Amino acid sequence: MNIDNKTTALVVTDPQNDFLSENGAAWGLVSDSVRENNTIANLEALLTAARNGGYRTFVSPHYYYPADKEWQFGGTLETKMHEIGMFTRRGPLDLTGFEGSGADWLERLKPLLNDDNTIVVSPHKVYGPQNNDLALNLRKHGISKVILAGMSANLCVESHLRDLVEQGFEVFVVTDATAAAIDPELGDGYQAALVNFKFIASEALTTREAVNSLD
């Protein structure tokens, strides 16, 4: 793994309350996986190492506005997100009620995310970055290599991995800085993602390995 802070960036998907807070809309689905992977502490360690090493962090968030709730179809968990009100905002230009909401950053991570070296791109709407400006922003900043982490493993993280690889980026996934839903009927999303991380990414890393590389 040969990286430097000119051509490499940390990309974090959905570091938001609805996934990572005990009060979040999806906590009942993801809590076991978050705790088992020590996801929050590992994200904190990655963000700290990136900042200390002079690496840019790009955040690809998930926001839903009122018009998005009028969509007429969707996949299983996409539909579930709308049903339970995940990532809800009043509008793209309206921050009323945003602070501390499910769409807001997890409080513990805010000092590292509300940082001059962090770039928040436009929201992705389903799972992947095909419809936001992440790839554009990475290229405009001269980034060709990505260290990828965030929520959730088999949905947004895996979709970002696949799209960025298809667009010619070298992508390293941090396997314990993510987590996923565990459902008795649908299965273990984290284990499903782990297999694909190893198949698709340039390398699947632990947080310790990624932090050491960022130093």
Disulfide bonds with the S-S distance in Angstrom:
none
